[in-house]
Amino acid sequence: MISRPETERIIALNRLFRGLLQGFMIARFLPDVHALGWSIAAAGSLLSASLLTDFALTLLIGHRSDHLSPKRILQAGEFLSLSAGILFFVHPSPFFLALSVLFAGLGQRSNGSPGPWAPAEQTLLARNASSEESYRIFSHNTFWGLAGMAAGAFAGTLDPASGHPLTGLRLAMGGLVLLSFLNILLLERLSERTFRLPVQPDGSGPERLTPRERFNLSLVVSSNLFYGLSIGLADAMIAYWFILKFRTSPDHVSFLLAVSFLLSGGVAGVLGKVPNHLKAFSYVLLQISGLAGIALLPGTSSLVIAGILYTLRIASVRAPGGLRQALVANAVRPGRAGLSAGLHFSSLHLLQAAGPMLTGYFWESHRTGTPLVLAAVCMAVSLFLTTLLYVRTLEQQDFPDGNARRQSAGPYETRRSEDASNRT
């Protein structure tokens, strides 16, 4: 059977490869399609439709991740992205570009995330880590995704030889095909035996959610609705906001975003090494910094200051993504990780899907700062709810004998601890 560290390395490489393309497309997608004649409202509506598609798929995949092999689910997602890239690469047209945005998430996914297939990835990691290790592992995973995004955004500063935006899009599709194929091969190295769903002693499936778990998940969903709307309003179309506000070039915006992703990756790496008792404080501090950054951004008149403020925003949203995923994983027992992840990602996508379309509408009405102000308000509400959830998950683990965690985790977690004791 393949070792747990090897599983972590493969998932991290998956994140790195996806991040390369996502960083490039976040920096270049909107400027390139606008240069091809698309209106900002049309591009924003397409990104919203893509997020809505991700929402619907996430609900389905999150549920099935507790019953099917996460490895096969992730491979299915990579195959869909590969197919969408081939169609556009062979026959570039607005229709096939729209398909690529809808099914591969071009221009809106970030952190190296597999999009609606992320519940399978989170289930995979949650089943291979204890609650104490999960914060380190998820933060490590986020670091590699952000490192890939930084490299991809730096690549976005290099104009193709022809200088035509269609050439850049075709190169991106070629990269999508290649990187998706590499991810499929990497995932094939994982053993199926690693992903068997734990069962109860009587042979039944995972236990039903406890009242505490249901309340925890209600906090996850409530927080994510506001958090997702904040991301949708501010981040999906931020590259073009810099161009509108400061009349700068896409190359300069790509460089700015690359630096932001690089610094965020460094912060994510540090967060994985922070002691467990300081993780909640670190998360809240980052969120407050990001809230200040996005609140002050609309009023700035300097590109440099705007870049610094948005870097604060990027670090607060992207860098602690692993902590947030680990928090959600620890809100329930490992046997319900797929359900928890599905609710987590789908609730993030639900209102996030409305963000780009609303931003496009405001921009067409010449109100470029309004989406950022609304994003700050939504982030403040989300921070309050997430802090409450963090306190609850820390409380259930804060017992010297570990009984609280063992009771909430159910028989599977107890058996895993006993197996570990026997091996030592």
Backbone torsions as a table, in degrees:
resi	resn	phi	psi	omega
1	MET	NA	141.3	-178.7
2	ILE	-69.0	143.1	-174.3
3	SER	-74.3	158.8	179.1
4	ARG	-62.8	-45.0	176.2
5	PRO	-57.6	-35.3	178.4
6	GLU	-66.8	-38.0	176.0
7	THR	-60.4	-45.4	178.8
8	GLU	-61.1	-41.2	-179.1
9	ARG	-65.6	-39.9	-179.5
10	ILE	-65.8	-44.7	179.3
11	ILE	-64.5	-38.0	178.0
12	ALA	-65.0	-39.8	176.6
13	LEU	-64.7	-39.0	174.5
14	ASN	-55.4	-46.3	-179.9
15	ARG	-62.2	-43.5	-179.5
16	LEU	-59.7	-47.2	-178.0
17	PHE	-64.4	-43.5	178.8
18	ARG	-65.4	-39.3	-178.7
19	GLY	-60.6	-34.7	178.8
20	LEU	-55.3	-49.2	-178.4
21	LEU	-73.2	-39.9	-177.6
22	GLN	-64.2	-39.8	177.8
23	GLY	-63.4	-41.4	178.2
24	PHE	-62.7	-45.0	-174.4
25	MET	-74.4	-33.7	176.9
26	ILE	-63.4	-36.8	-179.3
27	ALA	-77.0	-33.1	-168.8
28	ARG	-113.0	-19.1	-171.0
29	PHE	-59.5	-57.1	-176.2
30	LEU	-63.0	-47.4	176.9
31	PRO	-59.1	-38.2	-177.7
32	ASP	-69.9	-44.2	-178.8
33	VAL	-71.5	-29.3	175.3
34	HIS	-66.6	-38.6	177.2
35	ALA	-66.1	-23.8	176.9
36	LEU	-83.0	-3.1	176.3
37	GLY	108.5	2.8	178.3
38	TRP	-75.9	143.7	172.3
39	SER	-80.2	156.4	178.6
40	ILE	-63.3	-36.5	178.4
41	ALA	-63.3	-40.8	179.8
42	ALA	-66.6	-43.3	179.0
43	ALA	-64.6	-41.8	178.4
44	GLY	-64.0	-38.7	177.6
45	SER	-64.6	-37.6	178.4
46	LEU	-66.3	-42.4	177.3
47	LEU	-63.4	-38.9	177.1
48	SER	-63.7	-41.6	177.8
49	ALA	-63.0	-37.3	177.7
50	SER	-64.5	-42.7	178.2
51	LEU	-66.0	-35.6	177.9
52	LEU	-67.4	-38.3	175.2
53	THR	-62.6	-43.1	177.2
54	ASP	-60.6	-39.1	179.3
55	PHE	-60.4	-49.0	-178.2
56	ALA	-63.8	-43.5	179.8
57	LEU	-67.1	-35.9	-178.9
58	THR	-63.3	-40.7	177.9
59	LEU	-57.7	-45.1	-179.0
60	LEU	-68.7	-47.8	-173.6
61	ILE	-69.8	-36.7	177.6
62	GLY	-59.7	-40.2	177.9
63	HIS	-68.1	-43.1	-176.3
64	ARG	-75.0	-17.7	-178.7
65	SER	-66.0	-20.8	176.7
66	ASP	-85.5	-4.6	-174.7
67	HIS	-126.4	-20.9	180.0
68	LEU	-117.8	171.6	179.3
69	SER	-70.4	118.8	175.7
70	PRO	-58.4	-31.4	178.1
71	LYS	-59.1	-48.4	-179.1
72	ARG	-67.8	-35.1	178.5
73	ILE	-64.2	-45.3	178.4
74	LEU	-63.2	-40.0	178.0
75	GLN	-64.1	-36.9	177.9
76	ALA	-62.5	-40.5	177.7
77	GLY	-64.2	-41.0	178.0
78	GLU	-66.1	-37.3	179.2
79	PHE	-65.6	-38.6	178.5
80	LEU	-64.9	-42.1	177.6
81	SER	-64.4	-42.8	178.9
82	LEU	-59.6	-43.9	-179.1
83	SER	-64.5	-42.0	179.6
84	ALA	-63.8	-39.3	178.7
85	GLY	-65.7	-40.1	179.9
86	ILE	-63.1	-42.3	-177.7
87	LEU	-60.0	-45.2	-179.5
88	PHE	-72.7	-37.8	-178.1
89	PHE	-63.2	-37.7	-179.8
90	VAL	-77.3	-40.2	-176.9
91	HIS	-136.7	82.8	-179.0
92	PRO	-66.5	120.3	178.4
93	SER	-156.1	160.0	178.4
94	PRO	-56.5	-36.2	-178.4
95	PHE	-64.4	-48.3	-178.6
96	PHE	-73.0	-27.1	173.0
97	LEU	-65.6	-42.5	178.0
98	ALA	-61.9	-40.5	177.3
99	LEU	-61.6	-40.5	-179.8
100	SER	-65.3	-38.4	177.7
101	VAL	-67.1	-41.4	-177.6
102	LEU	-67.7	-43.3	-171.2
103	PHE	-102.2	-16.0	176.7
104	ALA	-113.6	-3.9	176.2
105	GLY	68.6	25.3	-176.9
106	LEU	-61.8	130.8	177.3
107	GLY	89.1	-9.1	-178.8
108	GLN	-132.0	-23.5	176.9
109	ARG	-79.5	154.6	-177.3
110	SER	-150.9	175.2	179.9
111	ASN	64.0	14.4	-176.2
112	GLY	74.1	14.4	-177.4
113	SER	-67.1	143.1	174.1
114	PRO	-80.4	13.1	177.0
115	GLY	71.1	-129.5	-176.8
116	PRO	-66.5	-12.5	179.0
117	TRP	-88.2	0.6	-177.6
118	ALA	-61.2	-33.1	176.2
119	PRO	-57.0	-34.6	177.5
120	ALA	-66.1	-41.5	177.5
121	GLU	-63.1	-44.1	-178.9
122	GLN	-67.0	-38.4	176.6
123	THR	-61.3	-42.8	179.7
124	LEU	-57.3	-48.7	-178.7
125	LEU	-71.1	-39.3	-177.8
126	ALA	-63.8	-34.6	-179.8
127	ARG	-76.5	-10.7	-178.1
128	ASN	-114.3	19.2	-179.2
129	ALA	-147.8	143.7	172.0
130	SER	-75.2	168.7	-179.2
131	SER	-62.5	-32.5	179.9
132	GLU	-71.2	-36.6	-178.6
133	GLU	-78.8	-22.1	-169.5
134	SER	-60.8	-37.1	-179.0
135	TYR	-64.2	-41.2	178.4
136	ARG	-65.8	-45.5	-175.0
137	ILE	-66.6	-45.2	-179.7
138	PHE	-67.5	-36.5	177.3
139	SER	-67.2	-40.0	176.8
140	HIS	-60.6	-41.4	179.1
141	ASN	-63.4	-42.7	178.5
142	THR	-63.6	-39.0	179.1
143	PHE	-56.5	-46.5	-177.8
144	TRP	-69.1	-34.5	175.5
145	GLY	-64.5	-42.2	178.9
146	LEU	-69.8	-34.8	176.2
147	ALA	-61.6	-41.8	176.5
148	GLY	-63.5	-40.3	179.7
149	MET	-65.0	-38.4	178.1
150	ALA	-62.4	-45.8	179.3
151	ALA	-63.3	-40.4	179.5
152	GLY	-66.3	-39.8	178.5
153	ALA	-68.0	-36.7	174.6
154	PHE	-61.7	-38.9	177.2
155	ALA	-62.9	-29.4	178.8
156	GLY	-67.8	-15.3	177.1
157	THR	-77.8	-11.9	-178.4
158	LEU	-96.9	113.1	177.9
159	ASP	-71.2	139.9	173.1
160	PRO	-62.0	160.2	-173.9
161	ALA	-55.2	-39.2	-176.7
162	SER	-78.8	-20.2	-177.6
163	GLY	74.4	0.7	-178.9
164	HIS	-86.1	133.5	-177.6
165	PRO	-60.5	-29.8	179.4
166	LEU	-64.7	-32.8	178.1
167	THR	-64.4	-41.7	178.0
168	GLY	-63.6	-39.4	179.0
169	LEU	-66.8	-38.9	178.7
170	ARG	-67.3	-38.0	176.1
171	LEU	-63.0	-39.9	178.2
172	ALA	-62.9	-39.2	179.4
173	MET	-68.4	-37.1	174.8
174	GLY	-61.9	-40.2	176.1
175	GLY	-64.8	-38.5	178.3
176	LEU	-60.5	-44.8	-179.9
177	VAL	-62.7	-48.0	-177.2
178	LEU	-64.2	-48.4	-175.2
179	LEU	-69.8	-35.8	176.2
180	SER	-65.0	-39.3	178.4
181	PHE	-64.6	-42.3	178.1
182	LEU	-62.9	-39.1	179.0
183	ASN	-65.5	-38.2	176.9
184	ILE	-61.0	-43.4	179.3
185	LEU	-65.7	-40.7	179.0
186	LEU	-63.4	-44.4	-179.2
187	LEU	-64.0	-27.8	179.7
188	GLU	-64.5	-20.6	179.0
189	ARG	-72.5	-18.7	-178.4
190	LEU	-75.4	140.4	-179.3
191	SER	-83.5	138.0	177.4
192	GLU	-62.3	-30.6	-176.0
193	ARG	-64.4	-22.1	179.8
194	THR	-66.3	-22.0	-167.2
195	PHE	-112.4	18.2	178.6
196	ARG	-65.2	134.3	-178.7
197	LEU	-71.6	127.2	178.3
198	PRO	-63.5	144.1	-179.5
199	VAL	-122.2	163.9	178.3
200	GLN	-81.6	165.0	-178.2
201	PRO	-56.5	-29.4	-179.6
202	ASP	-85.6	4.7	177.5
203	GLY	90.0	-0.1	-179.5
204	SER	-81.5	175.5	-179.3
205	GLY	-79.8	-168.0	-178.3
206	PRO	-60.1	151.1	178.9
207	GLU	-65.5	161.2	175.0
208	ARG	-70.1	161.1	179.4
209	LEU	-64.8	139.0	174.6
210	THR	-79.8	162.9	176.8
211	PRO	-56.0	-38.1	179.3
212	ARG	-64.3	-42.3	179.6
213	GLU	-64.5	-40.3	179.4
214	ARG	-63.0	-41.2	178.7
215	PHE	-67.3	-41.0	177.0
216	ASN	-58.0	-45.0	-178.9
217	LEU	-68.6	-30.8	176.0
218	SER	-66.1	-35.3	175.0
219	LEU	-67.5	-40.1	177.8
220	VAL	-57.8	-50.4	-176.9
221	VAL	-64.4	-46.1	-178.5
222	SER	-61.5	-45.9	179.1
223	SER	-62.8	-42.5	-176.0
224	ASN	-68.7	-31.1	178.1
225	LEU	-60.2	-45.5	178.2
226	PHE	-71.9	-40.3	-179.4
227	TYR	-63.6	-43.7	179.9
228	GLY	-64.8	-41.2	178.1
229	LEU	-64.0	-38.4	177.6
230	SER	-61.5	-44.1	179.2
231	ILE	-65.2	-43.8	-178.7
232	GLY	-63.6	-37.9	-179.5
233	LEU	-71.9	-36.3	-169.1
234	ALA	-104.6	-34.9	-164.8
235	ASP	-100.5	-35.6	-174.2
236	ALA	-62.3	-30.7	-175.2
237	MET	-119.6	20.1	-173.6
238	ILE	-65.5	-32.6	-179.1
239	ALA	-58.0	-42.0	-179.1
240	TYR	-75.7	-25.1	176.3
241	TRP	-61.6	-42.8	178.8
242	PHE	-62.6	-38.1	179.1
243	ILE	-67.3	-42.8	178.5
244	LEU	-65.8	-43.4	-173.1
245	LYS	-74.3	-42.8	-171.0
246	PHE	-114.6	3.5	179.0
247	ARG	54.2	35.8	-179.9
248	THR	-92.1	176.8	-177.3
249	SER	-96.1	158.3	176.1
250	PRO	-57.1	-32.3	179.3
251	ASP	-62.7	-43.0	179.7
252	HIS	-66.1	-40.0	178.6
253	VAL	-65.1	-41.2	178.2
254	SER	-59.6	-42.8	179.5
255	PHE	-64.6	-42.6	179.2
256	LEU	-61.1	-46.4	179.6
257	LEU	-65.7	-36.7	179.0
258	ALA	-61.2	-44.3	178.4
259	VAL	-63.3	-40.4	179.3
260	SER	-62.4	-45.0	179.6
261	PHE	-66.0	-37.5	-179.9
262	LEU	-64.1	-47.2	178.6
263	LEU	-65.1	-37.8	178.4
264	SER	-64.5	-38.0	176.5
265	GLY	-62.5	-39.9	176.8
266	GLY	-62.9	-41.3	178.1
267	VAL	-64.3	-40.9	178.6
268	ALA	-61.4	-40.5	178.2
269	GLY	-63.1	-40.1	178.3
270	VAL	-66.9	-40.6	-178.5
271	LEU	-60.1	-33.6	179.3
272	GLY	-65.3	-20.9	-178.2
273	LYS	-102.1	-3.1	179.0
274	VAL	-69.7	136.6	177.6
275	PRO	-55.1	147.6	-175.2
276	ASN	-55.4	-37.7	-175.4
277	HIS	-73.3	-10.4	178.1
278	LEU	-104.6	-3.8	-175.8
279	LYS	-65.0	-42.0	-179.6
280	ALA	-62.4	-44.3	178.9
281	PHE	-62.1	-43.2	-179.8
282	SER	-62.2	-42.3	-179.1
283	TYR	-63.2	-48.2	-178.9
284	VAL	-62.9	-41.1	179.7
285	LEU	-61.6	-43.0	177.8
286	LEU	-63.5	-42.4	-179.2
287	GLN	-63.9	-40.0	177.8
288	ILE	-64.1	-41.5	178.1
289	SER	-62.2	-44.2	179.0
290	GLY	-65.7	-35.6	177.8
291	LEU	-64.2	-42.1	177.2
292	ALA	-64.2	-40.9	-179.4
293	GLY	-61.2	-47.3	-176.2
294	ILE	-74.2	-29.6	179.5
295	ALA	-70.4	-35.1	-177.9
296	LEU	-86.5	-17.8	-173.3
297	LEU	-58.5	-43.5	-176.1
298	PRO	-61.5	-28.0	-174.9
299	GLY	-90.9	-3.3	-176.8
300	THR	-78.9	147.6	179.1
301	SER	-116.8	5.9	-178.6
302	SER	-115.3	131.5	179.0
303	LEU	-63.1	-39.0	-179.3
304	VAL	-64.6	-48.0	179.6
305	ILE	-63.8	-40.9	177.8
306	ALA	-60.9	-39.7	177.9
307	GLY	-63.1	-40.6	178.4
308	ILE	-65.7	-45.0	179.9
309	LEU	-63.2	-40.7	-179.5
310	TYR	-72.5	-29.1	174.6
311	THR	-62.8	-39.2	174.0
312	LEU	-59.4	-42.5	179.2
313	ARG	-63.1	-47.2	-179.4
314	ILE	-60.5	-45.0	-178.9
315	ALA	-62.5	-37.5	-177.4
316	SER	-73.9	-29.7	-178.1
317	VAL	-92.1	-43.4	-173.8
318	ARG	-86.6	-47.6	-173.0
319	ALA	-59.6	-45.1	-179.3
320	PRO	-85.4	17.3	179.4
321	GLY	-58.2	-37.3	177.9
322	GLY	-65.9	-39.9	177.2
323	LEU	-62.5	-40.8	-179.5
324	ARG	-65.8	-40.9	178.4
325	GLN	-66.3	-40.6	178.0
326	ALA	-65.7	-37.3	177.2
327	LEU	-59.9	-44.5	178.8
328	VAL	-66.0	-41.0	179.1
329	ALA	-62.0	-36.5	-178.4
330	ASN	-82.1	-6.7	179.4
331	ALA	-72.8	-17.4	179.4
332	VAL	-136.8	175.8	175.9
333	ARG	-72.9	156.7	-178.9
334	PRO	-56.4	-32.0	-179.2
335	GLY	-67.9	-13.8	177.3
336	ARG	-113.3	19.2	-177.9
337	ALA	-61.2	-37.7	-179.8
338	GLY	-64.7	-44.3	177.5
339	LEU	-61.4	-46.3	179.9
340	SER	-60.4	-45.8	-180.0
341	ALA	-64.4	-39.4	179.2
342	GLY	-61.8	-45.2	177.5
343	LEU	-65.0	-38.5	-180.0
344	HIS	-60.3	-55.2	-174.5
345	PHE	-73.5	-35.9	-179.8
346	SER	-68.7	-38.2	178.4
347	SER	-69.3	-31.6	173.4
348	LEU	-63.5	-39.2	-174.5
349	HIS	-79.0	-27.1	-170.1
350	LEU	-57.7	-61.0	179.5
351	LEU	-82.9	-22.3	175.0
352	GLN	-59.2	-31.7	-179.5
353	ALA	-62.2	-29.5	-179.0
354	ALA	-80.0	-19.0	-173.3
355	GLY	-58.8	-56.2	-178.3
356	PRO	-59.7	-38.2	179.9
357	MET	-66.3	-43.0	177.6
358	LEU	-64.1	-41.4	179.1
359	THR	-62.2	-43.7	176.9
360	GLY	-59.3	-39.7	178.3
361	TYR	-64.2	-46.6	179.9
362	PHE	-62.5	-40.8	-179.0
363	TRP	-67.0	-38.9	176.4
364	GLU	-63.1	-25.5	177.7
365	SER	-91.7	9.7	177.5
366	HIS	65.0	30.5	175.0
367	ARG	-113.6	73.1	-172.5
368	THR	-72.9	-21.8	-178.3
369	GLY	-89.3	-19.2	-175.2
370	THR	-58.7	-45.8	179.6
371	PRO	-59.7	-33.9	-179.4
372	LEU	-71.0	-37.4	177.0
373	VAL	-64.6	-45.5	177.7
374	LEU	-62.7	-37.5	178.6
375	ALA	-62.2	-38.7	179.0
376	ALA	-65.3	-41.5	179.2
377	VAL	-63.2	-45.9	-179.8
378	CYS	-63.5	-37.6	179.7
379	MET	-66.1	-36.7	179.3
380	ALA	-64.1	-44.0	178.7
381	VAL	-64.2	-43.8	-179.9
382	SER	-61.9	-39.4	-179.6
383	LEU	-60.8	-41.8	179.1
384	PHE	-61.7	-46.7	-177.8
385	LEU	-68.2	-39.0	180.0
386	THR	-67.6	-37.6	177.3
387	THR	-61.8	-39.9	177.1
388	LEU	-62.4	-42.3	178.5
389	LEU	-64.7	-41.4	179.5
390	TYR	-59.5	-44.5	179.7
391	VAL	-60.7	-41.7	-179.0
392	ARG	-66.2	-42.6	-178.8
393	THR	-69.9	-32.5	176.5
394	LEU	-70.7	-36.8	179.1
395	GLU	-61.7	-40.1	-175.4
396	GLN	-73.6	-14.0	177.2
397	GLN	-102.7	-7.7	-170.1
398	ASP	-90.8	58.0	175.1
399	PHE	-128.4	134.0	-175.4
400	PRO	-56.7	-36.7	-176.5
401	ASP	-92.1	-2.0	177.0
402	GLY	75.1	12.1	-175.9
403	ASN	-66.3	-36.3	-177.1
404	ALA	-62.5	-46.0	179.9
405	ARG	-65.6	-37.9	-177.1
406	ARG	-68.1	-38.7	179.5
407	GLN	-68.2	-41.1	-179.2
408	SER	-72.2	-25.8	-177.6
409	ALA	-80.0	-27.5	179.5
410	GLY	87.7	-178.2	-174.1
411	PRO	-59.1	-34.0	-176.0
412	TYR	-64.0	-46.7	-178.8
413	GLU	-63.1	-39.7	-179.7
414	THR	-63.2	-44.0	-179.0
415	ARG	-65.7	-35.7	-179.4
416	ARG	-66.1	-39.4	177.9
417	SER	-65.4	-40.1	179.3
418	GLU	-65.4	-40.3	178.3
419	ASP	-61.6	-41.0	179.8
420	ALA	-64.1	-37.8	178.9
421	SER	-65.9	-39.9	-179.7
422	ASN	-65.6	-35.9	-179.3
423	ARG	-68.3	-31.0	-179.7
424	THR	-83.1	NA	NA
